[in-house]
Amino acid sequence: MAVTLDQVAEAAGVSKSTASRVLSGSSRVSAQTKRAVQSAAERLGYRPNRIASGLRTRRSNLVGLVITNLVNASFHRITEVLQQRLDERGYQVLLCVTDSDPARERRYLDMLLDHRVDGLIIVGTGDNTATVRQVSAAGIPVVNLMRSPDSAPGDSVMAADRDGAELAVRHLLDLGHRSVAFIGGPAGVDSGRDRYAGFAAALATVGLEPDPALCARGPFTVPFGAEAAMRLMGADNPPTALYSANHEATFGVLGALVQLGVRVPEQLSLVCHEEAPWFPYWHPPITVVDNGARDLGELAAEQLLRRIDSRPDNGDPGEESVGRLIRVGSRLVVRDSTAAPRRPE
């Protein structure tokens, strides 16, 4: 016969309600009580009836994570951090990868709403804000991560993309470069818009403006990065420096530079936005703007859990649906892919 919650509570020497709070992931119990209940549950082989519990408590212990891709190394790290932090609080993560497809994103949002998830973290396309508002209106806390569409409900946890871009381009300018190319994301996405703004602001400090012939903005894909790098480096007067601000496209950029035989940094100084585990081991090691992916994941989890904990048991939103905007600072990690230009500027 299945072990009951009453049996776990009796074995742990606590009330049934206390045992229920522990096993539902509540933080409002002492560490000693938590250990006693968890030990008793493990010893007896207790398996909670999640469906019955959800109907009774109006909590599912599920959190939806909607994200555009896992090719992006930052998204990969963020997902790992979120899963770890939410698991520590007794939540299971329903991972939904949209491949930046708005229709697929909308289907996932509808599915998560049907499953009455306890919270939603979304790296969105920006095309389904109305559906995200429906999720929030249903009493489900929302955290927008990396991107914050206009009128989006919930808290937003963002990288300091403009500041990071300025750091990258100022570094190239300080080395003496004046022919600096830009490969970035689309203007309709926060990171694409903010990184281009930082690029332009850095150029302005030395009296320059972005040269359209040296700028490529497009989708977050490897083929786009390869095509853009081929075009830029195949020009009659190629740039001496490149700031690759579209992380997914960076993989295509690196492949194209190898294919073209471009020597880095002798012929081209290169700075990439967002760290990847193998960038320090590339030849040469790549200078990067580290956008603090781990901190982004930690803060997103913290904000979502704060919202969930403050939500009344009746499922009402509990707080104003429009929340805080938090930015995580960027830092420049200088490696061997940048150097002073070899030809006169």
Stockholm file with secondary structure:
# STOCKHOLM 1.0

chainA/1-345         MAVTLDQVAEAAGVSKSTASRVLSGSSRVSAQTKRAVQSAAERLGYRPNRIASGLRTRRSNLVGLVITNLVNASFHRITEVLQQRLDERGYQVLLCVTDSDPARERRYLDMLLDHRVDGLIIVGTGDNTATVRQVSAAGIPVVNLMRSPDSAPGDSVMAADRDGAELAVRHLLDLGHRSVAFIGGPAGVDSGRDRYAGFAAALATVGLEPDPALCARGPFTVPFGAEAAMRLMGADNPPTALYSANHEATFGVLGALVQLGVRVPEQLSLVCHEEAPWFPYWHPPITVVDNGARDLGELAAEQLLRRIDSRPDNGDPGEESVGRLIRVGSRLVVRDSTAAPRRPE
#=GR chainA/1-345 SS CCCCHHHHHHHHTSCHHHHHHHHTTCSSSCHHHHHHHHHHHHHHTCCCCHHHHHHHHSCCCEEEEEESCSSSHHHHHHHHHHHHHHHHTTCEEEEEECTTCHHHHHHHHHHHHHTTCSEEEECCCSSCHHHHHHHHHTTCCEEEESCCCTTCCEEEEEECHHHHHHHHHHHHHHTTCCCEEEEECCTTSHHHHHHHHHHHHHHHTTTCCCCGGGEEECCSSHHHHHHHHHHHHTSSSCCSEEEECCHHHHHHHHHHHHHHTCCTTTTCEEEEESCCTTGGGSSSCCEEEECCHHHHHHHHHHHHHHHHHHSCTTCCCCSCSEEEEEEECCEEECCTTCCCCSSCC
#=GC SS_cons         CCCCHHHHHHHHTSCHHHHHHHHTTCSSSCHHHHHHHHHHHHHHTCCCCHHHHHHHHSCCCEEEEEESCSSSHHHHHHHHHHHHHHHHTTCEEEEEECTTCHHHHHHHHHHHHHTTCSEEEECCCSSCHHHHHHHHHTTCCEEEESCCCTTCCEEEEEECHHHHHHHHHHHHHHTTCCCEEEEECCTTSHHHHHHHHHHHHHHHTTTCCCCGGGEEECCSSHHHHHHHHHHHHTSSSCCSEEEECCHHHHHHHHHHHHHHTCCTTTTCEEEEESCCTTGGGSSSCCEEEECCHHHHHHHHHHHHHHHHHHSCTTCCCCSCSEEEEEEECCEEECCTTCCCCSSCC
//
